[in-house]
Amino acid sequence: MNRESNRINTIKWGSNAILNFMFLCGAAICILPLTLIIILSFTSEDSLLKNGYSFFPSEWSLEAYRYVAAVGDVIFRAYGTSIFVSLLGTFLSLIVICLYAYPLTRSSFRFRNQFSFIAFFTMIFGGGLVPWYVVYTQLVPLKNTIWVMIVPYLMNAWFMMIMRTFIKTTINESILESARIDGAGEYRTFFVIVLPLCRAGLATIALFCLLNYWNDWYLPLVFITDAKLFNIQYLMYQTLTSIQYLMSGSANFVQARDIGAGLPSESARMAVAVLSIGPIVLAFPFFQRFFVKGLTIGAVKG
Amino acid sequence: MGCEKIMTELIPQAYVPARKRRNKYGNFIRTNGPLLTMLIPGLIILLINNYIPMFGIIIAFKQYRFVGNFFESVIKSKFIGFNNFSFFFNTPYAYIMTRNTILYNLVFITLDIIVPVMLAIALNEIRGKTLSKVYQSLMFLPYFLSWIIVSYLAYSLLSVDKGFFNIGILRSLGIDLVEWYSEPAYWPFILVFFHMWKYTGYNVVVYLAAISGIDSEYYEAASIDGATKWQQIKHITLPMLKSLMIILTLLAVGRIFNADFGLFYNVPRNSGSLMNATMVIDTYVYTALMNTNNIGMAAAAGAYQAVIGCITVFTANLIVRRIDKDMALF
């Protein structure tokens, strides 16, 4: 190591180059499969049948997207379901999580340890799939309703603990005390003082929840059999098994069939996948910033 | 206080205002009441989603029949002791899925601690913060994709007649094509690859956040004293990351009986011939419940998983407590 680089305490140019090369490869491995999906969605069906799934298709085409637009009602419905569930779910989930997290940060609250434990215990012990399934089908009959894709994720002990840590580190109890002296009740203090001060924490948890709901395929897999309620992820799951799925429920079935005898089934599948990733990739830079922040908070033991 | 006490003793009860008599109780309600009501929505969800299912574990000891309502059917179903369990452990699957679940998780835990820490340290050392940010973002992206998308990616790489590996690589090299979805031998590697593919970026970000929290004065002091980069990593960075590494590993060890259902169910596309390499407890429970409709066996497998899983968490925690009390989870 020469003197200059030692003084500013950085690595040598040689090792820097090796590291850069390593990360370039790593980044490529992470990105290339995704790129392949995007390329495939723009490849013509002939080319797919002839050359397989290739990074360099012999013929580009938009027919997959045209096809998706034609039989779109199934896809748009699923898209709509996903959007509805994600937005409403995130909103409700934020309320539930924050309302639970806030009392646990108050030193004057008698039972904060007990209730922390009640939430924490669910992280280490669970009843398993069968009783859970039976509860949602028989005790709280939500099976095959849109609510079953929202309710199970409303309360998340892990997010709650991140939120608790966030509130604890952001809010000084003296502010709460002065609010109390000015005559504000607990709820008023919570909504008018605590929540606005925790905007960054709220944004982080909101993004966690949003991603959770948008990417969810498990709840529909377990609870939804009614094709009208499929969300976009579950529709893709069904589509990977059979492309027929996109058409069977479509009111534009005849019109879809007229588009051509050779349905662009392979590329259409990929087009749906691209459409479902779209919002995430667009929001990614925004997402990432808050995620890093949230993880930093989460890494601090609560 | 004293005066008040005398008053209550001398004056008949009726004269003491009710508010004063129940002062203690009233105080308690005033300070804790509103906060308690805030907990209600969360408690209801926890009850439905977590605590009632815990009670439902007794389904595993019953011949479950649905009569009328949930609690009634759980209680009135015929009690058959450990019959479900003995049926379950007499299938060859019990061994296969336990072995797979534990082995995969051991590999994941080991790699999840070594690879991300190495990458995070390297990423932190790279000259040029822009490049390091770009790498970090690109590696983080897979974390945001659902397992369904990952199964699409896997399919586009591994499909027998069109997949990129078969057609793009093996055929152009003149090597025999591989039937990826029916050859169990490759799957341990494929599954580990996709696990790492999805989660490495996330873990790197976690460790990077921890590294950036280390006071830079340590490094300055060390480099003034002539410590090399390796020495700094070994004596400053790694010790500072130790507690985070232990906590994350502890969490993972505690969940060693819980497999990542998304990975094991979606990526192999539920292919029967891969079962030996891909079946884990979670996928078994799901298939037993949904496809073969065998509630008893599924419940027994689930209960087995839950109880052993809980024991592992407590054991792991106990061991860490012995080593360093501050690092224990509870």
Chai-1 contact restraints between the chains, C-beta under 6 A:
chainA,res_idxA,chainB,res_idxB,connection_type,confidence,min_distance_angstrom,max_distance_angstrom,comment,restraint_id
A,N9,B,S223,contact,1.0,0.0,6.0,A-B,restraint_1
A,T10,B,R127,contact,1.0,0.0,6.0,A-B,restraint_2
A,I11,B,E125,contact,1.0,0.0,6.0,A-B,restraint_3
A,I11,B,K229,contact,1.0,0.0,6.0,A-B,restraint_4
A,N16,B,R127,contact,1.0,0.0,6.0,A-B,restraint_5
A,L19,B,A122,contact,1.0,0.0,6.0,A-B,restraint_6
A,L19,B,I126,contact,1.0,0.0,6.0,A-B,restraint_7
A,F23,B,Y135,contact,1.0,0.0,6.0,A-B,restraint_8
A,A27,B,Y135,contact,1.0,0.0,6.0,A-B,restraint_9
A,A27,B,L138,contact,1.0,0.0,6.0,A-B,restraint_10
A,C30,B,L138,contact,1.0,0.0,6.0,A-B,restraint_11
A,C30,B,M139,contact,1.0,0.0,6.0,A-B,restraint_12
A,C30,B,P142,contact,1.0,0.0,6.0,A-B,restraint_13
A,I31,B,L138,contact,1.0,0.0,6.0,A-B,restraint_14
A,P33,B,L153,contact,1.0,0.0,6.0,A-B,restraint_15
A,L36,B,S156,contact,1.0,0.0,6.0,A-B,restraint_16
A,G52,B,K162,contact,1.0,0.0,6.0,A-B,restraint_17
A,G52,B,I167,contact,1.0,0.0,6.0,A-B,restraint_18
A,Y53,B,S156,contact,1.0,0.0,6.0,A-B,restraint_19
A,Y53,B,K162,contact,1.0,0.0,6.0,A-B,restraint_20
A,Y53,B,G163,contact,1.0,0.0,6.0,A-B,restraint_21
A,Y53,B,F164,contact,1.0,0.0,6.0,A-B,restraint_22
A,S54,B,G168,contact,1.0,0.0,6.0,A-B,restraint_23
A,V96,B,P41,contact,1.0,0.0,6.0,A-B,restraint_24
A,V96,B,G42,contact,1.0,0.0,6.0,A-B,restraint_25
A,L99,B,M38,contact,1.0,0.0,6.0,A-B,restraint_26
A,L99,B,P41,contact,1.0,0.0,6.0,A-B,restraint_27
A,Y100,B,L39,contact,1.0,0.0,6.0,A-B,restraint_28
A,Y100,B,G42,contact,1.0,0.0,6.0,A-B,restraint_29
A,P103,B,L35,contact,1.0,0.0,6.0,A-B,restraint_30
A,P103,B,M38,contact,1.0,0.0,6.0,A-B,restraint_31
A,P103,B,L39,contact,1.0,0.0,6.0,A-B,restraint_32
A,S108,B,T31,contact,1.0,0.0,6.0,A-B,restraint_33
A,F109,B,L35,contact,1.0,0.0,6.0,A-B,restraint_34
A,R110,B,N32,contact,1.0,0.0,6.0,A-B,restraint_35
A,F115,B,L39,contact,1.0,0.0,6.0,A-B,restraint_36
A,T122,B,N50,contact,1.0,0.0,6.0,A-B,restraint_37
A,I124,B,V313,contact,1.0,0.0,6.0,A-B,restraint_38
A,F125,B,C310,contact,1.0,0.0,6.0,A-B,restraint_39
A,G126,B,A306,contact,1.0,0.0,6.0,A-B,restraint_40
A,G127,B,P53,contact,1.0,0.0,6.0,A-B,restraint_41
A,G127,B,M54,contact,1.0,0.0,6.0,A-B,restraint_42
A,G127,B,G56,contact,1.0,0.0,6.0,A-B,restraint_43
A,G127,B,I57,contact,1.0,0.0,6.0,A-B,restraint_44
A,G128,B,G302,contact,1.0,0.0,6.0,A-B,restraint_45
A,G128,B,A306,contact,1.0,0.0,6.0,A-B,restraint_46
A,L129,B,V285,contact,1.0,0.0,6.0,A-B,restraint_47
A,L129,B,G302,contact,1.0,0.0,6.0,A-B,restraint_48
A,V130,B,I59,contact,1.0,0.0,6.0,A-B,restraint_49
A,V130,B,L289,contact,1.0,0.0,6.0,A-B,restraint_50
A,V130,B,A298,contact,1.0,0.0,6.0,A-B,restraint_51
A,V130,B,A299,contact,1.0,0.0,6.0,A-B,restraint_52
A,V130,B,G302,contact,1.0,0.0,6.0,A-B,restraint_53
A,P131,B,P53,contact,1.0,0.0,6.0,A-B,restraint_54
A,P131,B,G56,contact,1.0,0.0,6.0,A-B,restraint_55
A,P131,B,I59,contact,1.0,0.0,6.0,A-B,restraint_56
A,W132,B,P53,contact,1.0,0.0,6.0,A-B,restraint_57
A,V135,B,I52,contact,1.0,0.0,6.0,A-B,restraint_58
A,V135,B,P53,contact,1.0,0.0,6.0,A-B,restraint_59
A,Q138,B,F70,contact,1.0,0.0,6.0,A-B,restraint_60
A,L139,B,F70,contact,1.0,0.0,6.0,A-B,restraint_61
A,V140,B,I48,contact,1.0,0.0,6.0,A-B,restraint_62
A,P152,B,N49,contact,1.0,0.0,6.0,A-B,restraint_63
A,L154,B,I45,contact,1.0,0.0,6.0,A-B,restraint_64
A,M155,B,G42,contact,1.0,0.0,6.0,A-B,restraint_65
A,M155,B,I45,contact,1.0,0.0,6.0,A-B,restraint_66
A,M155,B,L46,contact,1.0,0.0,6.0,A-B,restraint_67
A,E186,B,P34,contact,1.0,0.0,6.0,A-B,restraint_68
A,E186,B,L35,contact,1.0,0.0,6.0,A-B,restraint_69
A,N215,B,S146,contact,1.0,0.0,6.0,A-B,restraint_70
A,W217,B,I148,contact,1.0,0.0,6.0,A-B,restraint_71
A,Q233,B,S146,contact,1.0,0.0,6.0,A-B,restraint_72
A,Q233,B,I148,contact,1.0,0.0,6.0,A-B,restraint_73
A,M236,B,I148,contact,1.0,0.0,6.0,A-B,restraint_74
A,Y237,B,I148,contact,1.0,0.0,6.0,A-B,restraint_75
A,A273,B,I149,contact,1.0,0.0,6.0,A-B,restraint_76
A,A273,B,Y152,contact,1.0,0.0,6.0,A-B,restraint_77
A,I280,B,F144,contact,1.0,0.0,6.0,A-B,restraint_78
A,V292,B,V205,contact,1.0,0.0,6.0,A-B,restraint_79
A,L295,B,V205,contact,1.0,0.0,6.0,A-B,restraint_80
A,L295,B,V206,contact,1.0,0.0,6.0,A-B,restraint_81
A,L295,B,A209,contact,1.0,0.0,6.0,A-B,restraint_82
A,T296,B,A209,contact,1.0,0.0,6.0,A-B,restraint_83
A,A299,B,V206,contact,1.0,0.0,6.0,A-B,restraint_84
A,A299,B,A209,contact,1.0,0.0,6.0,A-B,restraint_85
A,A299,B,A210,contact,1.0,0.0,6.0,A-B,restraint_86
A,A299,B,L244,contact,1.0,0.0,6.0,A-B,restraint_87
